[in-house]
Every structure is written in C-alpha cells, then in structure tokens.
Amino acid sequence: MYNNNVGILQTKDNVVLQSEMIHVARIVRMNGTHGTMKSMYGDSIGHWEGTTLVVDTTNFDGKINYRNTGDHLHLIERFTRTGADTMEYRFTVDDAKVWSRPWTAMLDMTKIEAPIYEFACHEGNAISMIGTLKGARLAERGK
C-alpha cells in the first residue's frame, strides 16, 4: 500500500503515532485512563507489556465508518519490535453491533530512513500536471 508509513515519537508521558495517509497524528497518553469525550479518531491510552507497546482506543464519535462500525468501536493495537529495523503491528477490532466477536489482523512493518511527507491530493495528477505546466509555459511566452 502506498502512503502507509507511520512515524512513532515517544516522550516521557506520551507516544505520538503519525500516519502518512491522511496525515493524522494521534497522541497516546501513557498509563492514563480513558476520558469521556468522543472524537473522530477516538481516545487513545497506552502501556507497555514487556517490549510491546499496547494502544487501547475507545470513544470514537462514529464519523469514521470502518467496515460499518460506529461509536462502539474498540481498537487495540500492539507494536512489537522483531528486529533492528522491523516491527510487528497487530490490531484487534471489536464492535458488538457489527461483529459477533472481536477479530485480529497482523502485518510486518519495516523501518525507513526517508521522512514522512504530508499527504495531499491535487487536481493535477501526473498526466494533467504535464498539461498544466505546458500551458503555463505557453502563457508565460504570450502564446
């Protein structure tokens, strides 16, 4: 998948998970408790289980429709280093209004040295960008 990079920044009290796609930065409060305020990306708290970062997210406001879920979605993510440049990302989703039981998926992540760029869409995709630039050069020459 493209634009699927995740930046992870850890401070003393928080972990920030920055997604390249849609450019979302979630602040995970470490060793906290869930609040009551709902938001689009939920309320994330985290803790360590050995060398695994566990992120527990609830209080979604239902604006993100992940496979027909709503504000009852409960997401548990596990980030475990499996090597110097690799990490296992495992997540479990639960919404009793949608599924008969929680389900889990896993994927491997690989460290990259490149920066995470801002995700942005524009009207001038590769083909139309050439036409747009060519037209601008012609306009500059007065043609």
Backbone as a printed PyTorch tensor [residue, N CA C, xyz], in Angstrom:
tensor([[[  0.8460,  -1.1770,   0.0000],
         [  0.0000,   0.0000,   0.0000],
         [  0.8870,   1.2350,   0.0000]],

        [[  0.4720,   2.2520,  -0.6910],
         [  1.2560,   3.4820,  -0.7200],
         [  0.8450,   4.3940,   0.4350]],

        [[  1.7390,   5.3120,   0.7990],
         [  1.4900,   6.2740,   1.8810],
         [  1.0810,   5.5780,   3.1750]],

        [[  1.6620,   4.4220,   3.4530],
         [  1.2610,   3.6450,   4.6100],
         [  2.3080,   3.6890,   5.7230]],

        [[  3.1730,   4.7030,   5.7040],
         [  4.2090,   4.8140,   6.7210],
         [  3.6410,   5.3850,   8.0100]],

        [[  4.2530,   5.0150,   9.1170],
         [  3.8460,   5.5090,  10.4290],
         [  5.0860,   5.9940,  11.1550]],

        [[  5.0320,   7.2280,  11.6310],
         [  6.1140,   7.7560,  12.4600],
         [  5.7320,   7.5810,  13.9140]],

        [[  6.6970,   7.1650,  14.7210],
         [  6.4300,   6.9640,  16.1480],
         [  7.3880,   7.8440,  16.9270]],

        [[  6.8340,   8.7020,  17.7490],
         [  7.6210,   9.6030,  18.5950],
         [  7.2430,   9.3320,  20.0390]],

        [[  8.2330,   9.0740,  20.8690],
         [  7.9700,   8.7670,  22.2740],
         [  8.5650,   9.8550,  23.1570]],

        [[  7.7450,  10.3570,  24.0790],
         [  8.2170,  11.2700,  25.1170],
         [  8.0220,  10.5670,  26.4600]],

        [[  8.2900,  11.2780,  27.5240],
         [  8.1450,  10.6830,  28.8600],
         [  6.7060,  10.2430,  29.1460]],

        [[  5.7240,  11.0280,  28.7270],
         [  4.3310,  10.7750,  29.0910],
         [  3.4220,  10.3580,  27.9360]],

        [[  3.9000,  10.4810,  26.7000],
         [  3.0490,  10.2370,  25.5370],
         [  3.8060,   9.5330,  24.4310]],

        [[  3.0430,   8.9230,  23.5490],
         [  3.5570,   8.4090,  22.2860],
         [  2.6880,   9.0410,  21.2060]],

        [[  3.3260,   9.5320,  20.1520],
         [  2.5860,  10.0930,  19.0290],
         [  2.7260,   9.1350,  17.8590]],

        [[  1.5920,   8.7430,  17.2840],
         [  1.5510,   7.8870,  16.1000],
         [  1.1080,   8.7580,  14.9290]],

        [[  2.0380,   9.0410,  14.0280],
         [  1.7600,   9.9050,  12.8910],
         [  1.6080,   9.0550,  11.6410]],

        [[  0.4200,   9.0320,  11.0910],
         [  0.1380,   8.2720,   9.8740],
         [  0.3950,   9.1430,   8.6590]],

        [[  1.0730,   8.5760,   7.6650],
         [  1.3180,   9.3350,   6.4400],
         [  0.0230,   9.5190,   5.6560]],

        [[ -0.7670,   8.4670,   5.5270],
         [ -2.0290,   8.5680,   4.7980],
         [ -3.0090,   9.3990,   5.6200]],

        [[ -3.5470,  10.4150,   5.0260],
         [ -4.4770,  11.3660,   5.6280],
         [ -3.7840,  12.2390,   6.6870]],

        [[ -2.5520,  11.9560,   6.9860],
         [ -1.6900,  12.7710,   7.8410],
         [ -2.3030,  13.0160,   9.2310]],

        [[ -2.6650,  11.9460,   9.8810],
         [ -3.2400,  12.0180,  11.2200],
         [ -2.1430,  11.7810,  12.2500]],

        [[ -2.1370,  12.5740,  13.3010],
         [ -1.2180,  12.3460,  14.4190],
         [ -2.0640,  12.0820,  15.6640]],

        [[ -1.9750,  10.8660,  16.1800],
         [ -2.7280,  10.5070,  17.3870],
         [ -1.8050,  10.5890,  18.5930]],

        [[ -2.2480,  11.2470,  19.6150],
         [ -1.4850,  11.3230,  20.8610],
         [ -1.9950,  10.2370,  21.7900]],

        [[ -1.0900,   9.3590,  22.1880],
         [ -1.4180,   8.2520,  23.0750],
         [ -0.8950,   8.6140,  24.4630]],

        [[ -1.8110,   8.7700,  25.4050],
         [ -1.4080,   9.0670,  26.7840],
         [ -0.9770,   7.7670,  27.4490]],

        [[  0.2620,   7.7400,  27.9010],
         [  0.7800,   6.5220,  28.5120],
         [  0.2980,   6.3990,  29.9580]],

        [[ -0.1090,   5.1930,  30.3060],
         [ -0.5520,   4.8650,  31.6640],
         [ -1.6860,   5.7680,  32.1370]],

        [[ -2.5300,   6.1720,  31.2120],
         [ -3.6680,   7.0170,  31.5560],
         [ -4.9490,   6.2130,  31.6080]],

        [[ -6.0480,   6.9110,  31.7580],
         [ -7.3650,   6.2910,  31.7120],
         [ -8.1770,   7.0080,  30.6410]],

        [[ -9.1580,   6.2980,  30.1000],
         [ -9.9800,   6.9040,  29.0560],
         [-10.8300,   8.0240,  29.6280]],

        [[-10.9260,   9.0980,  28.8500],
         [-11.8330,  10.1780,  29.1970],
         [-13.2230,   9.8540,  28.6750]],

        [[-14.0730,  10.8370,  28.6520],
         [-15.4470,  10.6250,  28.1920],
         [-15.7360,  11.3310,  26.8760]],

        [[-14.8490,  12.2200,  26.4430],
         [-15.0810,  12.9800,  25.2230],
         [-14.8190,  12.0920,  23.9940]],

        [[-15.7630,  12.1150,  23.0650],
         [-15.6210,  11.3440,  21.8320],
         [-14.9500,  12.2080,  20.7660]],

        [[-14.2040,  11.5440,  19.8770],
         [-13.5900,  12.2580,  18.7610],
         [-13.5080,  11.3320,  17.5580]],

        [[-13.1910,  11.9030,  16.4050],
         [-13.1540,  11.1400,  15.1640],
         [-12.1920,   9.9590,  15.2520]],

        [[-11.0120,  10.1740,  15.8500],
         [-10.0090,   9.1150,  15.9340],
         [ -9.9660,   8.4580,  17.3070]],

        [[-10.9450,   8.7410,  18.1320],
         [-11.0490,   8.0930,  19.4280],
         [-10.1230,   8.6790,  20.4720]],

        [[-10.1250,   8.0460,  21.6220],
         [ -9.3100,   8.4330,  22.7690],
         [ -8.3240,   7.2890,  23.0190]],

        [[ -7.0280,   7.5630,  22.8330],
         [ -6.0160,   6.5140,  22.9140],
         [ -5.1970,   6.6090,  24.1890]],

        [[ -5.0930,   5.4760,  24.8780],
         [ -4.2000,   5.3660,  26.0180],
         [ -3.2680,   4.1830,  25.7560]],

        [[ -2.1000,   4.2090,  26.3640],
         [ -1.1470,   3.1520,  26.0970],
         [ -0.4300,   2.6740,  27.3380]],

        [[  0.1760,   1.5060,  27.2030],
         [  1.0210,   0.9570,  28.2600],
         [  1.9620,  -0.0540,  27.6210]],

        [[  2.9650,  -0.4340,  28.3650],
         [  3.9260,  -1.4220,  27.8920],
         [  3.6280,  -2.7780,  28.5040]],

        [[  3.6350,  -3.7960,  27.6750],
         [  3.5960,  -5.1870,  28.1310],
         [  4.9260,  -5.7800,  27.6930]],

        [[  5.9100,  -5.7260,  28.5730],
         [  7.2630,  -6.1320,  28.2050],
         [  7.8120,  -5.1660,  27.1800]],

        [[  8.1290,  -5.6690,  25.9920],
         [  8.6560,  -4.8140,  24.9250],
         [  7.5960,  -4.4330,  23.9000]],

        [[  6.3440,  -4.7110,  24.2020],
         [  5.2460,  -4.4070,  23.2830],
         [  4.4970,  -3.1710,  23.7510]],

        [[  4.3650,  -2.1920,  22.8580],
         [  3.5320,  -1.0290,  23.1240],
         [  2.0910,  -1.4080,  22.8030]],

        [[  1.2150,  -1.2880,  23.7900],
         [ -0.2070,  -1.6050,  23.6090],
         [ -0.9880,  -0.2960,  23.6470]],

        [[ -1.7410,  -0.0410,  22.5850],
         [ -2.5470,   1.1810,  22.4830],
         [ -4.0100,   0.7750,  22.4580]],

        [[ -4.7780,   1.2900,  23.3990],
         [ -6.1970,   0.9760,  23.5610],
         [ -6.9900,   2.2280,  23.2060]],

        [[ -7.8460,   2.1320,  22.1850],
         [ -8.5860,   3.3080,  21.7320],
         [-10.0870,   3.0370,  21.7700]],

        [[-10.8030,   3.9250,  22.4420],
         [-12.2650,   3.8840,  22.5270],
         [-12.7780,   5.3060,  22.2840]],

        [[-14.0470,   5.5170,  22.5070],
         [-14.6760,   6.8390,  22.4050],
         [-14.6000,   7.4340,  21.0040]],

        [[-14.7800,   6.5840,  19.9940],
         [-14.9110,   7.0920,  18.6340],
         [-16.2590,   7.7850,  18.5060]],

        [[-16.3180,   8.8330,  17.6950],
         [-17.5860,   9.5470,  17.5510],
         [-18.4660,   8.9970,  16.4240]],

        [[-17.9860,   7.9920,  15.7110],
         [-18.7770,   7.3690,  14.6620],
         [-18.6440,   8.0230,  13.2950]],

        [[-17.8510,   9.0910,  13.1690],
         [-17.6900,   9.7590,  11.8740],
         [-16.8230,   8.9560,  10.9090]],

        [[-15.9400,   8.1270,  11.4380],
         [-15.1650,   7.2340,  10.5870],
         [-15.9130,   5.9140,  10.5400]],

        [[-16.2780,   5.5100,   9.3540],
         [-17.0570,   4.2920,   9.1840],
         [-16.1170,   3.1740,   8.7640]],

        [[-15.4470,   2.5550,   9.7210],
         [-14.5670,   1.4410,   9.4080],
         [-15.3850,   0.1600,   9.3600]],

        [[-15.6420,  -0.3300,   8.1740],
         [-16.4000,  -1.5640,   7.9570],
         [-17.7250,  -1.5690,   8.7260]],

        [[-18.4190,  -0.4480,   8.6360],
         [-19.7440,  -0.2500,   9.2430],
         [-19.7270,  -0.0550,  10.7510]],

        [[-18.5650,   0.1880,  11.3210],
         [-18.5340,   0.4490,  12.7570],
         [-18.9970,   1.8710,  13.0340]],

        [[-19.1920,   2.1550,  14.2730],
         [-19.6100,   3.4860,  14.6820],
         [-18.9350,   3.8610,  15.9860]],

        [[-19.7060,   4.4610,  16.8500],
         [-19.1360,   4.9450,  18.1050],
         [-18.9270,   3.8380,  19.1390]],

        [[-19.2360,   2.5910,  18.7840],
         [-18.9850,   1.4720,  19.7020],
         [-17.6820,   0.7430,  19.3970]],

        [[-16.9410,   1.2320,  18.4140],
         [-15.6830,   0.6030,  18.0230],
         [-14.6780,   0.6410,  19.1740]],

        [[-13.9960,  -0.4680,  19.3720],
         [-12.9080,  -0.5770,  20.3490],
         [-11.7160,  -1.1540,  19.5970]],

        [[-10.6100,  -0.4310,  19.5900],
         [ -9.4150,  -0.8130,  18.8460],
         [ -8.2560,  -1.0220,  19.8100]],

        [[ -7.5960,  -2.1620,  19.7090],
         [ -6.3900,  -2.4300,  20.4930],
         [ -5.2670,  -2.7200,  19.5050]],

        [[ -4.1980,  -1.9270,  19.5900],
         [ -3.0570,  -2.0830,  18.7000],
         [ -1.8470,  -2.5220,  19.5070]],

        [[ -1.0250,  -3.3620,  18.9080],
         [  0.2010,  -3.8510,  19.5520],
         [  1.3660,  -3.6540,  18.5950]],

        [[  2.3750,  -2.9310,  19.0560],
         [  3.5830,  -2.6630,  18.2890],
         [  4.7360,  -3.3920,  18.9760]],

        [[  5.3160,  -4.3880,  18.3000],
         [  6.3950,  -5.1880,  18.8860],
         [  7.5770,  -5.2070,  17.9320]],

        [[  8.7380,  -4.7650,  18.4180],
         [  9.9520,  -4.8430,  17.5920],
         [ 10.3430,  -6.3010,  17.4310]],

        [[ 10.6320,  -6.6780,  16.1990],
         [ 11.0470,  -8.0510,  15.9190],
         [ 12.4850,  -8.1040,  15.4110]],

        [[ 13.0800,  -6.9470,  15.2260],
         [ 14.4570,  -6.8370,  14.7700],
         [ 14.8780,  -5.3840,  14.8180]],

        [[ 16.1130,  -5.1170,  14.4310],
         [ 16.6210,  -3.7440,  14.4760],
         [ 15.8020,  -2.8090,  13.5870]],

        [[ 15.3040,  -3.3140,  12.4630],
         [ 14.5690,  -2.4830,  11.5090],
         [ 13.1780,  -3.0060,  11.1970]],

        [[ 12.6530,  -3.9010,  12.0300],
         [ 11.3390,  -4.4770,  11.7520],
         [ 10.4500,  -4.4390,  12.9940]],

        [[  9.1580,  -4.4030,  12.7350],
         [  8.1730,  -4.3470,  13.8130],
         [  6.9290,  -5.1020,  13.3810]],

        [[  6.3350,  -5.8080,  14.3270],
         [  5.0470,  -6.4450,  14.0760],
         [  3.9650,  -5.5000,  14.5660]],

        [[  2.9950,  -5.2290,  13.6970],
         [  1.8310,  -4.4210,  14.0530],
         [  0.6330,  -5.3550,  14.0620]],

        [[  0.0180,  -5.4990,  15.2120],
         [ -1.1380,  -6.3800,  15.3780],
         [ -2.2710,  -5.5240,  15.9360]],

        [[ -3.4560,  -5.6660,  15.3480],
         [ -4.5830,  -4.9000,  15.8710],
         [ -5.8080,  -5.7830,  15.9990]],

        [[ -6.5840,  -5.4830,  17.0130],
         [ -7.8420,  -6.1870,  17.2730],
         [ -8.9550,  -5.1560,  17.2850]],

        [[-10.0080,  -5.4280,  16.5220],
         [-11.1630,  -4.5310,  16.4900],
         [-12.3730,  -5.2540,  17.0630]],

        [[-13.1860,  -4.4780,  17.7490],
         [-14.3710,  -5.0330,  18.3870],
         [-15.4870,  -4.0050,  18.2900]],

        [[-16.6170,  -4.4320,  17.8300],
         [-17.8380,  -3.6280,  17.8350],
         [-18.9890,  -4.6260,  17.8190]],

        [[-19.5790,  -4.8430,  18.9690],
         [-20.6250,  -5.8600,  19.1140],
         [-21.8400,  -5.5900,  18.2300]],

        [[-21.9940,  -4.3440,  17.7800],
         [-23.1150,  -4.0290,  16.8850],
         [-22.8340,  -4.4640,  15.4460]],

        [[-21.5720,  -4.7880,  15.1570],
         [-21.1930,  -5.1460,  13.7890],
         [-20.7490,  -6.5980,  13.6730]],

        [[-19.9310,  -7.0700,  14.6090],
         [-19.3780,  -8.4250,  14.5320],
         [-19.8170,  -9.2580,  15.7280]],

        [[-19.8710, -10.5450,  15.5370],
         [-20.2730, -11.4430,  16.6240],
         [-19.1540, -11.6280,  17.6430]],

        [[-17.9120, -11.3370,  17.2490],
         [-16.7820, -11.4100,  18.1820],
         [-15.6450, -10.5400,  17.6340]],

        [[-14.7090, -10.1440,  18.4740],
         [-13.5700,  -9.3520,  18.0020],
         [-12.7390, -10.1450,  16.9970]],

        [[-12.0140,  -9.4350,  16.1400],
         [-11.1140, -10.0960,  15.2010],
         [ -9.7810,  -9.3550,  15.1820]],

        [[ -8.7410, -10.0860,  14.7870],
         [ -7.3750,  -9.5670,  14.8340],
         [ -6.6900,  -9.7620,  13.4910]],

        [[ -5.8460,  -8.8070,  13.1380],
         [ -5.0130,  -8.9120,  11.9350],
         [ -3.6060,  -8.4480,  12.2970]],

        [[ -2.6370,  -8.8480,  11.4660],
         [ -1.2460,  -8.5120,  11.7360],
         [ -0.5300,  -8.2020,  10.4350]],

        [[  0.3970,  -7.2680,  10.4910],
         [  1.2750,  -7.0210,   9.3610],
         [  2.6420,  -6.6090,   9.8820]],

        [[  3.6460,  -6.8660,   9.0660],
         [  5.0130,  -6.5060,   9.4240],
         [  5.3230,  -5.1110,   8.8890]],

        [[  6.0680,  -4.3540,   9.6670],
         [  6.4800,  -3.0140,   9.2690],
         [  8.0070,  -2.9850,   9.2120]],

        [[  8.5500,  -2.2050,   8.2820],
         [  9.9890,  -2.0770,   8.1240],
         [ 10.3840,  -0.6190,   8.2680]],

        [[ 11.4290,  -0.3630,   9.0160],
         [ 11.9320,   0.9890,   9.2300],
         [ 12.4390,   1.5650,   7.9150]],

        [[ 12.1230,   2.8420,   7.6870],
         [ 12.6520,   3.5490,   6.5280],
         [ 13.4250,   4.7660,   7.0210]],

        [[ 14.3540,   5.2220,   6.2300],
         [ 15.1390,   6.4070,   6.5860],
         [ 14.5300,   7.6760,   6.0210]],

        [[ 13.6230,   7.5470,   5.0770],
         [ 13.0140,   8.7060,   4.4310],
         [ 12.0240,   9.3900,   5.3700]],

        [[ 11.8130,  10.6840,   5.1820],
         [ 10.8210,  11.3820,   6.0150],
         [  9.4000,  10.9960,   5.6190]],

        [[  8.4700,  11.2450,   6.5160],
         [  7.0560,  11.0650,   6.2080],
         [  6.5610,  12.3980,   5.6630]],

        [[  6.0610,  12.3610,   4.4540],
         [  5.6140,  13.5950,   3.8140],
         [  4.1470,  13.8590,   4.1050]],

        [[  3.7650,  15.1240,   3.9840],
         [  2.3700,  15.4870,   4.1520],
         [  1.5570,  14.8440,   3.0340]],

        [[  0.4500,  14.2550,   3.3970],
         [ -0.4470,  13.6620,   2.4180],
         [ -1.3040,  14.7730,   1.8320]],

        [[ -1.3120,  14.9000,   0.5200],
         [ -2.1130,  15.9410,  -0.1110],
         [ -2.5690,  15.4640,  -1.4870]],

        [[ -3.8010,  15.7340,  -1.7880],
         [ -4.3310,  15.4520,  -3.1130],
         [ -4.3580,  16.7630,  -3.8970]],

        [[ -4.2290,  16.6490,  -5.1930],
         [ -4.3650,  17.8390,  -6.0260],
         [ -5.0560,  17.4380,  -7.3220]],

        [[ -5.6150,  18.4150,  -7.9670],
         [ -6.3700,  18.1470,  -9.1860],
         [ -5.4650,  17.7330, -10.3390]],

        [[ -4.2010,  18.1870, -10.3150],
         [ -3.3060,  17.9150, -11.4270],
         [ -2.4990,  16.6530, -11.2120]],

        [[ -3.0750,  15.5030, -11.4610],
         [ -2.3220,  14.2620, -11.3540],
         [ -1.2410,  14.2340, -12.4270]],

        [[ -0.4530,  13.1710, -12.4790],
         [  0.7230,  13.1070, -13.3510],
         [  0.4250,  13.5270, -14.7840]],

        [[ -0.6260,  13.0220, -15.3890],
         [ -0.9040,  13.3400, -16.7880],
         [ -1.3620,  14.7780, -16.9400]],

        [[ -2.3060,  15.2050, -16.1160],
         [ -2.8070,  16.5660, -16.2640],
         [ -1.7980,  17.5940, -15.7610]],

        [[ -0.8740,  17.1910, -14.8920],
         [  0.1580,  18.1150, -14.4290],
         [  1.0390,  18.5560, -15.5960]],

        [[  1.3590,  17.6230, -16.4800],
         [  2.1710,  17.9620, -17.6570],
         [  1.4520,  19.0130, -18.4980]],

        [[  0.1790,  18.8090, -18.7330],
         [ -0.6010,  19.7870, -19.4970],
         [ -0.6920,  21.1240, -18.7950]],

        [[ -0.8800,  21.1100, -17.4860],
         [ -0.9680,  22.3500, -16.7180],
         [  0.3360,  23.1390, -16.8190]],

        [[  1.4570,  22.4630, -16.6290],
         [  2.7520,  23.1420, -16.7010],
         [  3.0510,  23.6210, -18.1220]],

        [[  2.7310,  22.8190, -19.1330],
         [  2.9580,  23.2090, -20.5230],
         [  2.1270,  24.4490, -20.8530]],

        [[  0.8770,  24.4460, -20.4090],
         [  0.0260,  25.6110, -20.6290],
         [  0.5580,  26.8610, -19.9360]],

        [[  1.0810,  26.7080, -18.7390],
         [  1.6490,  27.8530, -18.0200],
         [  2.8780,  28.4080, -18.7440]],

        [[  3.7290,  27.5210, -19.2800],
         [  4.9090,  27.9900, -20.0160],
         [  4.4950,  28.7180, -21.2810]],

        [[  3.4810,  28.1990, -21.9910],
         [  2.9900,  28.8840, -23.1840],
         [  2.4150,  30.2470, -22.8240]],

        [[  1.6750,  30.3380, -21.7270],
         [  1.1130,  31.6110, -21.2870],
         [  2.2260,  32.6030, -20.9390]],

        [[  3.2920,  32.1280, -20.3270],
         [  4.4120,  33.0000, -19.9900],
         [  5.0600,  33.5820, -21.2580]],

        [[  5.0580,  32.8090, -22.3320],
         [  5.6420,  33.2790, -23.6010],
         [  4.6410,  34.1030, -24.4150]],

        [[  3.4440,  34.2720, -23.8840],
         [  2.4320,  35.0790, -24.5530],
         [  1.7410,  34.4010, -25.7100]],

        [[  1.6840,  33.1010, -25.7200],
         [  1.0650,  32.3660, -26.8330],
         [ -0.3000,  31.8610, -26.4640]]])
